[in-house]
Every structure is written in C-alpha cells, then in structure tokens.
Amino acid sequence: MEGRDMQTSNLSINPNWTGYDSSTPTISGYVASNMLTVRVRALDTTGAVLDAAVADGANTLNGMTFGLADPEPAYKDARKEAVADARAKAELLALAAGVKLGEVLSITDAGAMTDPQPMYRDAVAASPVPVVGGELGLIANVSVTWEIAE
C-alpha cells in the first residue's frame, strides 16, 4: 500500500472527566482518536488490510464503500446509454401522439454518479474476511428536448 492511499480524516483529543457524582468533575486524562481513511486498490487484498489494521490496534471500522479507480470511461458509457434511453422514450411518446421528432433543442447532463455499495461495521463483523465487492452501479441522468417535426 502506498502512502498516497492513506489519509488522516479525523483527529480528536477530548478530556476524560471523572467525579460526576460530586460537585466538581475533574479531568482524569485525555482520550485521543485518530481516524484513517484507506484506499485499497486491489479488492483481493482488503481482508489482509483489515487484518493488519486490527493487528496494529484499530478498534473501530466505520464502514467501507466500493468505487472505481477511474470512473470516467464508465460514466461516458452511462451517459451514452441515458441519451439513447431518452431517445427511445421520446420516440415512443411521439408515436403515441401521432407526431415525429425533429431536431434536438437541448441536452442537459443532470449528473452521473456511482451507486455506492456501503458495507457497515455490523456487516463486516457478521461475516469473515475476505470482503466481496459485488457489482457497482453507475447512474447517469440526462434531459433532452426535441422539437416536433412538421
């Protein structure tokens, strides 16, 4: 794992109070928490990374999210499919209305995003490592306006 794949995402130091049963609580020490975000580039090494983290003292897993290293080619394909789907729906509606589609007046890319597959602490604890990524969905939304041909 490379250094660029790890980043401190939260660091906190908080007082540990005692003496709540008396009128003057006091600080008995401090509790430090260091949250590290890790990117695992090879899914088949995720189990080993989790094992190493626990062996090194990690005691909380806040969740896992799967994604693509380079999502742009998949987004391009999803956008093409979204435009083709919009055309097919528009042609069906035009046929039902007894008209024909004319030129495209506007196309708006309403955004493309992954449909992340989160895996939370309880799910990880309930199943042994290795971690299985499954499928990752991509969503592309477009809005296309056609003129009605004369």
Contacts in CASP RR format, 6 or more apart in sequence:
PFRMAT RR
TARGET T0000
AUTHOR 0000-0000-0000
METHOD contacts of the structure
MODEL  1
MEGRDMQTSNLSINPNWTGYDSSTPTISGYVASNMLTVRVRALDTTGAVL
DAAVADGANTLNGMTFGLADPEPAYKDARKEAVADARAKAELLALAAGVK
LGEVLSITDAGAMTDPQPMYRDAVAASPVPVVGGELGLIANVSVTWEIAE
1 38 0 8 1.000
1 40 0 8 1.000
1 49 0 8 1.000
5 38 0 8 1.000
5 39 0 8 1.000
5 40 0 8 1.000
5 41 0 8 1.000
6 36 0 8 1.000
6 37 0 8 1.000
6 38 0 8 1.000
6 39 0 8 1.000
7 36 0 8 1.000
7 37 0 8 1.000
8 34 0 8 1.000
8 35 0 8 1.000
8 36 0 8 1.000
8 37 0 8 1.000
9 35 0 8 1.000
9 36 0 8 1.000
9 37 0 8 1.000
10 33 0 8 1.000
10 34 0 8 1.000
10 35 0 8 1.000
11 32 0 8 1.000
11 33 0 8 1.000
11 34 0 8 1.000
11 35 0 8 1.000
12 32 0 8 1.000
12 33 0 8 1.000
13 30 0 8 1.000
13 31 0 8 1.000
13 32 0 8 1.000
13 33 0 8 1.000
14 30 0 8 1.000
14 31 0 8 1.000
14 33 0 8 1.000
15 27 0 8 1.000
15 29 0 8 1.000
15 30 0 8 1.000
15 31 0 8 1.000
16 27 0 8 1.000
16 28 0 8 1.000
16 29 0 8 1.000
16 30 0 8 1.000
16 31 0 8 1.000
17 25 0 8 1.000
17 26 0 8 1.000
17 27 0 8 1.000
17 28 0 8 1.000
18 25 0 8 1.000
18 26 0 8 1.000
18 27 0 8 1.000
18 28 0 8 1.000
19 25 0 8 1.000
19 26 0 8 1.000
35 62 0 8 1.000
36 58 0 8 1.000
38 49 0 8 1.000
38 53 0 8 1.000
40 46 0 8 1.000
40 49 0 8 1.000
41 69 0 8 1.000
43 66 0 8 1.000
43 131 0 8 1.000
43 133 0 8 1.000
44 130 0 8 1.000
46 64 0 8 1.000
46 129 0 8 1.000
46 130 0 8 1.000
46 131 0 8 1.000
47 129 0 8 1.000
47 130 0 8 1.000
47 131 0 8 1.000
50 61 0 8 1.000
50 124 0 8 1.000
50 129 0 8 1.000
50 131 0 8 1.000
51 129 0 8 1.000
53 61 0 8 1.000
60 121 0 8 1.000
61 121 0 8 1.000
61 124 0 8 1.000
62 121 0 8 1.000
63 118 0 8 1.000
63 119 0 8 1.000
63 120 0 8 1.000
63 121 0 8 1.000
63 124 0 8 1.000
64 118 0 8 1.000
64 119 0 8 1.000
64 120 0 8 1.000
64 124 0 8 1.000
64 131 0 8 1.000
65 116 0 8 1.000
65 117 0 8 1.000
65 118 0 8 1.000
65 119 0 8 1.000
66 116 0 8 1.000
66 117 0 8 1.000
66 119 0 8 1.000
66 133 0 8 1.000
66 134 0 8 1.000
66 136 0 8 1.000
67 114 0 8 1.000
67 116 0 8 1.000
67 117 0 8 1.000
67 136 0 8 1.000
68 74 0 8 1.000
68 114 0 8 1.000
68 136 0 8 1.000
71 114 0 8 1.000
71 138 0 8 1.000
74 138 0 8 1.000
75 112 0 8 1.000
75 138 0 8 1.000
75 140 0 8 1.000
77 138 0 8 1.000
78 112 0 8 1.000
78 138 0 8 1.000
78 139 0 8 1.000
78 140 0 8 1.000
79 109 0 8 1.000
79 112 0 8 1.000
79 140 0 8 1.000
79 142 0 8 1.000
81 140 0 8 1.000
82 140 0 8 1.000
82 141 0 8 1.000
82 142 0 8 1.000
83 107 0 8 1.000
83 142 0 8 1.000
83 144 0 8 1.000
86 142 0 8 1.000
86 143 0 8 1.000
86 144 0 8 1.000
87 101 0 8 1.000
87 144 0 8 1.000
90 101 0 8 1.000
90 144 0 8 1.000
90 146 0 8 1.000
91 101 0 8 1.000
94 100 0 8 1.000
94 101 0 8 1.000
94 146 0 8 1.000
94 148 0 8 1.000
99 148 0 8 1.000
99 149 0 8 1.000
100 148 0 8 1.000
100 149 0 8 1.000
101 146 0 8 1.000
101 147 0 8 1.000
101 148 0 8 1.000
101 149 0 8 1.000
102 146 0 8 1.000
102 147 0 8 1.000
102 148 0 8 1.000
102 149 0 8 1.000
103 146 0 8 1.000
103 147 0 8 1.000
104 144 0 8 1.000
104 145 0 8 1.000
104 146 0 8 1.000
105 145 0 8 1.000
105 146 0 8 1.000
105 147 0 8 1.000
106 143 0 8 1.000
106 144 0 8 1.000
106 145 0 8 1.000
107 142 0 8 1.000
107 143 0 8 1.000
107 144 0 8 1.000
107 145 0 8 1.000
108 142 0 8 1.000
108 143 0 8 1.000
108 144 0 8 1.000
109 140 0 8 1.000
109 141 0 8 1.000
109 142 0 8 1.000
110 141 0 8 1.000
110 142 0 8 1.000
110 143 0 8 1.000
111 140 0 8 1.000
111 141 0 8 1.000
112 138 0 8 1.000
112 139 0 8 1.000
112 140 0 8 1.000
112 141 0 8 1.000
113 138 0 8 1.000
113 139 0 8 1.000
114 136 0 8 1.000
114 137 0 8 1.000
114 138 0 8 1.000
114 139 0 8 1.000
115 136 0 8 1.000
115 137 0 8 1.000
115 138 0 8 1.000
115 139 0 8 1.000
116 136 0 8 1.000
117 133 0 8 1.000
117 134 0 8 1.000
117 135 0 8 1.000
117 136 0 8 1.000
119 131 0 8 1.000
119 133 0 8 1.000
124 131 0 8 1.000
END
